[in-house]
Amino acid sequence: MTFLWESFQLMSSVASKCCLTHKVKFTIGKLTSR
């Protein structure tokens, strides 16, 4: 049970980091395309 919970938290933290990186890349892309 604890192992599943820890792996779930790790996955969500990685997903949020990937999402943040994607947002940053998208914003930079919009700024440079101007």
Order of alpha helices (4+ residues) and beta strands (2+ residues): alpha
